[in-house]
C-alpha cells in the first residue's frame, strides 16, 4: 500500500529539481500525478517514465491554470492535492534590482502560488492538501536575493490565510521552506550536459560544510519526502504551518 494510493496530485515545476523528485516519489507511493511545467520535452519524458499525465503550465498565467485543471479532471476525474513547487531565483541587491526583474520573480513565485490555490481549491475534493514551496528565506533575510525572499515571505502569508479559509472543507495547506538544495537553481552545472554536475555537488558540500550544521547541501529527494508527509495522512492534524528543511542553517551560530 502506498501512502498516496488513489490520490490525484498536481505538481508544478515538475520537469526537474525538487518538483521532479516530488513527482517521482508521489507516483511511487500510488498517486496519479499531473506533471506540470513549461519545459515540455522534459516534462513529457518524465510523465511517460513514471506513468503520469503531463500538462503545460506557466504558473503565472491564469488561462494556463484553467486549462491544466480541466485536463487533470478530464484524465483522472478529480483533484486531491497540489504542490506549488514552481519558482525562479534572481541574484541582485535591492537597489540594483530593475522593476521588471522584481515583477518577474513575483509573477512566478507569488502570483503562481496564488493562482494555484485559487484555481485548484474550488475543484479539489474535500480533505485535499496543498503544499506551497516557500524557502528558509521566508523566515529570515538573505542579502542579494531580495525579490526572491519577498515572494517567499508572501507565500507563508498565503499559506496561513488559505489554511484558515479552507479548513471547513478539511483542505490542509502547509509550506515547505528548503534551505540550499542541490538542484539546477543552486547548481547550474545540472543544466549543462558538458559539465560535471556531481563534481559541482561535491564542491557545494564542501562550501556548506562551513555554513550548515549538518555539513552539506540538501538533496531534492529530502524535500520530496517532506512534501509527501504533508500530502499524506501522517500529517492529518497539521495545517497553516511552515516546515524548514535546511540542515540546521537557521538554528543559530557556532562561536567555538
Buried (B, 14 or more C-beta within 10 A) or exposed (E): EBBBEEBBBBBBBBBBBBBBBBBBBBBBBEBBBBBBBBBEEBBBBBBEEBEBBBBBBBBBBEEBBEBBBEBBBEEBEBBBBBBBBBBBBBEBEEEEBEEEEBEBBBBBBBBBBBBBBEBBBEBBBEEBBBBBBBBBBBBBEEEEBBBBBBBBBBBBEBBBEBBEEBEEBEBBBBBBBBBBBBBBBBBEBBEEEEEEBEEBBEBBBEEBEEBBBBEBBBBBBBBBBBBBBBBBEEBEEBBBBBBBBBBEBBEEEEEE
